[in-house]
Structure formats: structure tokens, C-alpha cells
Amino acid sequence: MSLAQPPEAKATIRLMGQEMENCEVPIEILVRVLGGLQQIIYLLATVEEKETVKQRFKVPLEMQQRYALRASIPQPGSYTLPVVLNSGFNSHVGNYTAIMDKLEEFFSSLIHSNFNQVQDIFPDSKLRNRALLESKRILPKAGENWSLGFSLADRPELNLTNESTAYINDWLNQESSEDTVMTVTGELIRIDFDKHTVVLKYPPTHQEIECFYLEELEDSMIKNRRLPIQVTGQFTLDAEGHPTKLTDVTRIEPVELSPIILREISWLDRKLICKNPLRLTPKMDEDTSQLFVVEEPNIGIDVFAYTRNDLINEINEQIVMMWDEYAKASVEDLASDAQHLRKQLLNQIEEV
């Protein structure tokens, strides 16, 4: 007597871009995507099964077993990986098709910046914020040249890029007015999980700042507790204009100073292609340690910003501006130093 096969739901994820040459994918990116995808599945299952969300929500072990995501053998393509949602046990039956349909709907809302749809999918704010944070984890970071495709059987593929990260950051900050939101960089000193506070040392004043955070941010804090961090939230200033307290923290991220590799520059409806990858190494400013700084005199880049994502946007904008001002100008109209810059730009970049 043959045993009945457990119900399941299938989908395909596809990693596309210059990071995925020769049908290979960096392990760090693959782990990031699959791990984040599994966590979003758990959150959708919590909504689907109407589980009670307590103050310190943890995914129950039984639900982890029931909604385990399994990866199949990769298919030919950019890097195409079939995934199957099932428990593997006949005794545990879940709403697998409904969960996959909701996952597709959630990804679509990220692409089209439809926050109302996100709220419908995750009515509970704790689950919603967790899902948005996990989505940032699986999306390309600023400066990474790849995108994530997701498709169910016989349905069009959804293509997620780092543009959705900007939407997510806006949504996480939407309850705070723009003029009270800032990002502070400092050394993580201590964490109080009972009070939901972290304390970081602020370099400009050498003072410790207490930050009140959302519970769903704890995982990222634990992973990065030995590194300099950036905290974003509402703030209180002293008489000198320095922050003394951060409340309603929406983001806690490590300070990432790895090289920025530019292969193409996109700005509005413009696209410039680097003939050879342009490698830029950011650093923190020496005076305050609050600003990311990149300098590349050969092509006239000198930019700064409070976050890495904003820094890359500034780089793209400045390159496009210099392209229009120098590369597209007539040689006769430029001074000698500007002619040199024009030559460097034309040697390294072309417009599509």
C-alpha cells in the first residue's frame, strides 16, 4: 500500500545579473535569499493560521516543521532554483498554496510600492515589520548588480531589485515625520532586551546615547554587536544640535565599508555603462565618523552621505552630472583640467 504524498506548493526563484555569471551565485547571497524567504513564509503562515502574536513573538517549532521550504536541484539559467513548500510529513497539513499565493502578492506589493496591500497581507504591525526587514535581507544591497526573480507555475515572473529597499525604508519610517528622523553611527556598547534599549557611543561628543528599538530588530543587533552600527529613528537634540536620545528606532545596521563596484550607473531614465568595473572604497569622515565618504580624483568623484545607500545614489547622480557637463561638451569649450576629466570619463564610461 503506497503512502499518499503530502500536499505541496512549488515556486521558482531566479537570481539574475552580473553577480551570477557562469550560472554561479555567491554563497553569501544564496544563503541570504533562502534564509529570508523561509522567514517570510513563517510569517505568512502565522497570519494564515491566525496564530496569536505575543509581545516577544517566536515562530513555534511545530510551525517551522510544517512550513519548511525545500530547495530542489538548480535549473539552467541565470541561477534558477526550484523551491517546494511542504512539511514532508503526512500528519502535518498546511495551506501551502495559499501561502505561496500570498508570498507572490507580497512581492508584487514591494515592486509596485503598494503599502496598503502590505497592510492587508500583514494586519499585525509586528509581523509586518518583521516581513519588511526580512525582505530587505533578501533584496540586492545598494551597489550589488543582481535582481531576484520569483514565479509560480504558469504565472509571469516578478523581478525584485534594490529599488524596493527604498520603499521599505519609507514604510518603516512612515509614522515619524521626516524632520525628526536621522541616522547616527556609533559603537554598540550594550543591549537591554527587557527594556528594548541599546546604548551606543556617539563619536562627535564621546557620549553614550540610549536608543529604544522595535523588538523585531533584535536578530540583526545580535549578529552585529561587535561592529560599528548605524541607528535610524526619531531623535532628541541638545543645545549644540547633537542627538541625546533616539526613540522609535526603525533600523539598526552594521557600518559597511566594503568596496563599491560600479558596472553601470542608473539615474532617472539614464544609464551609463562602465567599460571596466569602477571600484570605489568608502571610508568614514575623520571629523565626526558620521559620514560615508568616497573620493576618486581621476574622474572627479567627491561625495559624502550619512548611509551607504544614499552614498551610492550620490555617486550615480554626480557621475551623470559630470557626464553631461564634461563628456558631452565640446573640447574647445573646456579648460585644460576639464579636458583631462572629459578624456578620463570617455575612456571609462559610455552611455546606453
Buried (B, 14 or more C-beta within 10 A) or exposed (E): EEEEEBBBBBBBBBBBBEBBEEEEBBEEBBEBBBEBBBBBBBBBBBBBBEBEBEEEBEBBEEBBEBBBBBBEEBEEBBBBBBBBBBBEEEEBEBBBBEBBBBBBBBBBBBBEBBBEBBBEBBEBEBBBBBBBBBBBBBBBBBBBBBBBBBBBEEEEEBBBBBBBBBBBBEBBBEEBEEEBBBBBBBBBEEBEEEEBBBBBBBBBBEBBBBBBBBBBBBBBBEEBBEEBBBBBBBBEEEEEEBBBBBBBBBBBBBBBEEEBBBBBBBBEEBEBEBEEEBEBEBEBEEEEBBBBBBEBEEBBBEBBBBBBBBBBBBBBBBBBEBBEBBBEBEEEEBEEEBBBBBEBBBEBBEEE
